[in-house]
Amino acid sequence: MPRPARTDGLDKFRRYRATRQARGMKLLRVWVPDPHAPGFREEAQRQARLLRGAAEESEALDFIAAAADLGDDAQ
């Protein structure tokens, strides 16, 4: 059985945003590179070559591994 329509004057997405905001969340929009864009693969490989063996590479890999471990706990 469908729920009755809300009469608060807000559409579904505005109500969703208001609920999240009331819970202390903030909407964040982020532009990220498109992996299907021409030249993306070459640029990613170029940057990976620059990092290979650098201290920043191991730091980033440690962070990714830790984040993956956190994700496993959530299941």
N, C-alpha and C positions, 0 to 999 in steps of 0.2 A: 504494500500500500504506500503510495507516495506521500511524502511529508507535505503539509500545507505551505503555501508560499509565504515568505516573510514579508512583513509590511513595514520594514524599517527604512525603505527607500534606497537601500544599497544593493548593487548587483552582487553576484556571488563572489567575484574576485575582490571587490572592495571590502566585503564582509570578511573574507579570508585574510586580507592584509591587516584589517583592523584587529582581528583576533590575534594574529601573530605579533603585532606591535604591542598589544596589551600584555602579551607574555614576555616582553622584553627583547623581541627579535627585531632585526632591521633588514629591510629589503636591500639587496646588493646586486647590481647588474654589472657583469664583467664581460669585456670583449676579449676573446681568446683567438689565437691563430687558427685558421681553418686548415686542417690537415689535408684537405682535398685541393687547396689552392696551388697553382703552379709555383714551383720553386720551394715549397714547404719542406719536402723530403731532403733536398740538397742542403738547405739552410740548417735543418735539424742535424744532419750528419756533420756539417762543418762545425757547428757548436759542440757536438759530442767529441769531435777530434780535438778541439781546443781544451776541453776539460779532462780528457783522458790522462789519468795519472796525477792530476792536480788534487790538492787537499780538499778543494770545494767539491770534487766529484765524490770522494768517500763520505764527506759530510752529507751531501744530498742523498746518497744511497742509504746511509744510516737512517736518515729521516724517513725515507720512503719505506724502509723495512719496519721501522717503529710504527708508522701509520698503518701498514698492512697488518701488523700484529694487533693493533687496536680494533681494526675492522673484524678480525677473527673473533674477538671477544664479544662482539655485538650479536653474533649469530646464535 
